[in-house]
Amino acid sequence: MGDRAPTIMLNTLLIAFALMLVIEGMVPFLLPGVWRETFRKLIEMGDGQIRFIGLTSMLAGLLLLYLVK
């Protein structure tokens, strides 16, 4: 299994990236008006607010990974 570990890890990473793209694409596809308005509001936010949203998102993802593992 030692030789296959990097291949398996790369495949898992690519699957995760593909799922992220599918999920990220759902809102603009299904609700383009909501997506546009969200970005309009995002542009008006300060750097600190955007960083807080990013940090919160990363922590939520890490928590989910911890709970699933």
N, C-alpha and C positions, 0 to 999 in steps of 0.2 A: 504494500500500500504506500510505502514511502515515495516511490517514483510517481505515483498517480496523485498524490496529495496536492501539488501545485495546480494540476489540471482540474481537479475537483473544485478547488478553491476559486479558480478563475471562472469556471462554469457557474458556480454559485453567485459570484460577484456579478457576472453578466446577466443572470436571471434576475437578481435583485435590481439591477439598473434598468432592465427592460420593464419590470413591474412598476418601478418608479415612473418611467416615462408614460406608461399606460394610465396610471392613476393621475399623474399631473395633466395629462391631455384630456381627461374626462370633463373637467369643469369648463374649459374653453369650448369644447365640442358641444356639450349639453346646454350650457348656460353662458353664452358669449357675453351677454349684457352684464351679468353678475361679475364675470371675470374682468371685463373692461373697467367697471366701476371699482372693483377691488384694487386694480393697478392704479387707477386715478387717485384713490385714497392713499395708496402706498407711496406714491410719488410725493405727496404732501407731508409725509412723516419725516421726522428727523433721524439722523444716523443712530442715535441711541435707541430709539423706538424700534428701528429695523433690526438692530443687533439683538435687542431683547426678544423679538419674535424669533429670530434665528436660533438664539440660545435655548429658548423654550422648546422649539421644534426638535433641536438636537437632543435635549434632555428627555423629551417624551419618546423619541426613537430609541435612545439608550435604555430607558425604563422598559419599553416594550420588548427589546431584545433580551434584557435580563429576565423578564417574566416568561418569555417563550423558551429560553434556554433552561 
